Amino acid sequence: MIAKIRQLQNELIKAEADAILISSAVSHRYLAKFDNPDGYLVITTKNAYALEDFRYIEVAKKNLSEAYTVVELSRSRRGDHVN
């Protein structure tokens, strides 16, 4: 899993991009080996973040690789936002 993240980070550097947002459930499962249809991954050139809602936060913290920083999403009247 860490190798996949590193490969993606190298591609970001080549493309001169700062980050990529992964919103596809299939890609989330492929990159994180964690099945959450409502989660997002944000991969930057130096870090990897798993944005998970409250229903998955504890499981994500337990099961995701240390390569990811797990961040809880919360629901507001305006939509999702990061706490």
Secondary structure, 3 states (H helix, E strand, C coil): CHHHHHHHHHHHHHCCCCEEEECCHHHHHHHHCCCCCCCEEEEECCCEEEEEECCCHHHHHHHCCCCCEEEEEEEECCEEEEC
